[in-house]
């Protein structure tokens, strides 16, 4: 398992990060605990969660359940020091948010205390904002994204207020590093510049959707990450299962995400299926498992710190982790780029 560093934090993490958003719905607690043990045995030391989890389905009643499952593992195993633990603050008016409003200097300490209690730990290694208060163009909102209603001064003031609260948490010892999620290049730079002016934790990571089928990060975000030492943490590197090949030919396996979320979070469509099949065929042409090609491509991108993937079974986890031993050839990378150019933005 290759290791990398999160931004300028000095935190060393595995390039494959265990995602946990199904722990407590599709993945039972005992299976979740077995997954954590197996991941650590195979060199993974990085686990990502969120106070919002689990999802598929998501509901106000299940908020925090995944963190609690992780906390039970921490308490039972005594292996907290072996794990770099990341979680995320829910906000922005979500119907799952206890406050029903944006992230503020008041919600930050309350959110952290709740996560610490559920996780049964005294510190969060990487504390992330799940999405910006002003909204995001992620989750297919890029198709109608319009920034002209934003108030720049209010955005900057909001960042500065939250940075102050985050710095107090660093001083209290409750968080080690800070990251963003579902953010833009411009937004991330505003956080970096505010930290320069005022102090406070510098953004270390950016967790955005990124895969062979969703390459929104390839231009301005990639440039920002590279030049500002911000590690991209791609989520959905398997495009919610499309790139595994399990939906090839229009198949819908029992208990798959498509059975629980038929529109795949806005990703469903004939074009998406066709493009996914093309990537699966390309992997097979080169004698590589499609899952391994998708994950290896993601972590080979020079601005990526670690790819966050999830599994509902131990067998799926073991299979995905074999990607750690795969390096894609220059010829295959060129064919991937050609396929992407012919089939951009399939959803």
CORKAZI-V655254 format. One record per residue. N is the residue number from 0. RES is the residue in three letters. SS is DSSP state (helix for helix, strand for strand, loop for the rest). D_FIRST is the distance of its C-alpha to the first C-alpha in whole Angstrom. Layout:
n	res	ss	d_first
N	RES	SS	D_FIRST
N	RES	SS	D_FIRST
//
This chain:
n	res	ss	d_first
0	UNK	loop	0
1	UNK	loop	4
2	UNK	strand	6
3	UNK	strand	10
4	UNK	strand	13
5	UNK	loop	16
6	UNK	loop	19
7	UNK	loop	21
8	UNK	loop	20
9	UNK	loop	18
10	UNK	loop	16
11	UNK	strand	12
12	UNK	strand	10
13	UNK	strand	6
14	UNK	loop	7
15	UNK	strand	8
16	UNK	strand	11
17	UNK	strand	13
18	UNK	strand	16
19	UNK	loop	19
20	UNK	loop	22
21	UNK	loop	24
22	UNK	strand	23
23	UNK	loop	27
24	UNK	loop	28
25	UNK	loop	27
26	UNK	strand	24
27	UNK	loop	26
28	UNK	helix	25
29	UNK	helix	25
30	UNK	helix	22
31	UNK	helix	21
32	UNK	helix	20
33	UNK	helix	19
34	UNK	helix	16
35	UNK	helix	15
36	UNK	helix	15
37	UNK	helix	13
38	UNK	helix	11
39	UNK	helix	10
40	UNK	helix	11
41	UNK	loop	7
42	UNK	loop	5
43	UNK	loop	7
44	UNK	loop	10
45	UNK	strand	12
46	UNK	strand	14
47	UNK	strand	17
48	UNK	loop	21
49	UNK	loop	24
50	UNK	loop	28
51	UNK	loop	29
52	UNK	loop	27
53	UNK	loop	27
54	UNK	loop	28
55	UNK	loop	29
56	UNK	loop	32
57	UNK	loop	32
58	UNK	loop	35
59	UNK	helix	36
60	UNK	helix	37
61	UNK	helix	33
62	UNK	loop	32
63	UNK	loop	30
64	UNK	helix	29
65	UNK	helix	25
66	UNK	helix	25
67	UNK	helix	27
68	UNK	helix	25
69	UNK	helix	22
70	UNK	helix	25
71	UNK	helix	26
72	UNK	helix	22
73	UNK	helix	22
74	UNK	helix	26
75	UNK	helix	25
76	UNK	helix	22
77	UNK	loop	23
78	UNK	loop	19
79	UNK	helix	20
80	UNK	helix	18
81	UNK	helix	15
82	UNK	loop	14
83	UNK	strand	15
84	UNK	strand	18
85	UNK	strand	19
86	UNK	strand	22
87	UNK	strand	25
88	UNK	strand	29
89	UNK	loop	31
90	UNK	loop	34
91	UNK	loop	36
92	UNK	loop	39
93	UNK	loop	36
94	UNK	loop	38
95	UNK	loop	36
96	UNK	loop	36
97	UNK	loop	38
98	UNK	loop	40
99	UNK	loop	40
100	UNK	loop	40
101	UNK	loop	38
102	UNK	loop	35
103	UNK	loop	38
104	UNK	helix	38
105	UNK	helix	39
106	UNK	helix	37
107	UNK	helix	34
108	UNK	helix	35
109	UNK	helix	36
110	UNK	helix	32
111	UNK	helix	30
112	UNK	helix	32
113	UNK	helix	32
114	UNK	helix	28
115	UNK	helix	28
116	UNK	helix	31
117	UNK	helix	29
118	UNK	helix	25
119	UNK	loop	27
120	UNK	loop	26
121	UNK	loop	27
122	UNK	loop	25
123	UNK	strand	23
124	UNK	strand	20
125	UNK	strand	20
126	UNK	strand	24
127	UNK	strand	24
128	UNK	strand	28
129	UNK	loop	27
130	UNK	loop	30
131	UNK	loop	32
132	UNK	loop	36
133	UNK	loop	37
134	UNK	loop	35
135	UNK	loop	33
136	UNK	loop	33
137	UNK	loop	30
138	UNK	loop	30
139	UNK	loop	32
140	UNK	helix	35
141	UNK	helix	34
142	UNK	helix	37
143	UNK	helix	40
144	UNK	loop	38
145	UNK	loop	41
146	UNK	helix	40
147	UNK	helix	44
148	UNK	helix	45
149	UNK	loop	43
150	UNK	loop	44
151	UNK	helix	42
152	UNK	helix	44
153	UNK	helix	43
154	UNK	helix	39
155	UNK	helix	39
156	UNK	helix	41
157	UNK	helix	39
158	UNK	helix	36
159	UNK	helix	38
160	UNK	helix	39
161	UNK	helix	35
162	UNK	helix	34
163	UNK	helix	37
164	UNK	helix	36
165	UNK	helix	32
166	UNK	helix	33
167	UNK	helix	35
168	UNK	helix	32
169	UNK	helix	30
170	UNK	helix	33
171	UNK	helix	33
172	UNK	loop	29
173	UNK	loop	28
174	UNK	strand	26
175	UNK	strand	24
176	UNK	strand	23
177	UNK	strand	24
178	UNK	strand	23
179	UNK	strand	25
180	UNK	strand	25
181	UNK	loop	27
182	UNK	loop	28
183	UNK	loop	30
184	UNK	helix	29
185	UNK	helix	33
186	UNK	helix	32
187	UNK	helix	29
188	UNK	helix	31
189	UNK	helix	34
190	UNK	helix	31
191	UNK	helix	30
192	UNK	helix	34
193	UNK	helix	35
194	UNK	helix	33
195	UNK	helix	34
196	UNK	helix	38
197	UNK	helix	38
198	UNK	loop	35
199	UNK	loop	32
200	UNK	loop	28
201	UNK	loop	27
202	UNK	strand	25
203	UNK	strand	21
204	UNK	strand	20
205	UNK	strand	22
206	UNK	strand	21
207	UNK	loop	22
208	UNK	strand	22
209	UNK	loop	21
210	UNK	strand	20
211	UNK	loop	22
212	UNK	loop	25
213	UNK	strand	25
214	UNK	loop	25
215	UNK	helix	27
216	UNK	helix	25
217	UNK	helix	25
218	UNK	loop	28
219	UNK	helix	29
220	UNK	helix	26
221	UNK	helix	24
222	UNK	helix	26
223	UNK	helix	26
224	UNK	helix	23
225	UNK	helix	22
226	UNK	helix	26
227	UNK	helix	25
228	UNK	loop	22
229	UNK	loop	21
230	UNK	strand	18
231	UNK	strand	18
232	UNK	loop	16
233	UNK	loop	17
234	UNK	strand	19
235	UNK	loop	20
236	UNK	loop	17
237	UNK	loop	19
238	UNK	helix	22
239	UNK	helix	23
240	UNK	helix	23
241	UNK	helix	25
242	UNK	helix	22
243	UNK	helix	21
244	UNK	loop	24
245	UNK	loop	26
246	UNK	loop	28
247	UNK	helix	29
248	UNK	helix	33
249	UNK	helix	34
250	UNK	loop	32
251	UNK	loop	32
252	UNK	loop	30
253	UNK	loop	31
254	UNK	loop	30
255	UNK	loop	28
256	UNK	helix	28
257	UNK	helix	30
258	UNK	helix	33
259	UNK	helix	32
260	UNK	loop	32
261	UNK	loop	34
262	UNK	loop	34
263	UNK	helix	30
264	UNK	helix	31
265	UNK	helix	33
266	UNK	loop	31
267	UNK	loop	33
268	UNK	loop	35
269	UNK	helix	36
270	UNK	helix	34
271	UNK	helix	31
272	UNK	helix	31
273	UNK	helix	32
274	UNK	helix	30
275	UNK	helix	27
276	UNK	helix	28
277	UNK	helix	28
278	UNK	helix	25
279	UNK	helix	24
280	UNK	helix	27
281	UNK	helix	25
282	UNK	helix	22
283	UNK	helix	24
284	UNK	helix	26
285	UNK	loop	23
286	UNK	loop	21
287	UNK	loop	18
288	UNK	loop	18
289	UNK	helix	19
290	UNK	helix	16
291	UNK	helix	14
292	UNK	helix	16
293	UNK	helix	16
294	UNK	helix	13
295	UNK	helix	12
296	UNK	helix	15
297	UNK	helix	15
298	UNK	helix	11
299	UNK	helix	13
300	UNK	loop	16
301	UNK	loop	17
302	UNK	loop	18
303	UNK	strand	15
304	UNK	loop	13
305	UNK	loop	11
306	UNK	strand	12
307	UNK	strand	14
308	UNK	strand	15
309	UNK	loop	17
310	UNK	loop	18
311	UNK	loop	21
312	UNK	loop	20
313	UNK	helix	18
314	UNK	helix	18
315	UNK	helix	17
316	UNK	helix	14
317	UNK	helix	13
318	UNK	helix	14
319	UNK	helix	12
320	UNK	helix	9
321	UNK	helix	9
322	UNK	helix	9
323	UNK	helix	6
324	UNK	helix	7
325	UNK	loop	10
326	UNK	loop	12
327	UNK	loop	16
328	UNK	loop	19
329	UNK	helix	21
330	UNK	helix	24
331	UNK	helix	22
332	UNK	helix	21
333	UNK	helix	25
334	UNK	helix	26
335	UNK	helix	24
336	UNK	helix	26
337	UNK	helix	29
338	UNK	helix	28
339	UNK	helix	28
340	UNK	helix	31
341	UNK	helix	33
342	UNK	loop	32
343	UNK	loop	31
344	UNK	loop	31
345	UNK	loop	31
346	UNK	loop	32
//
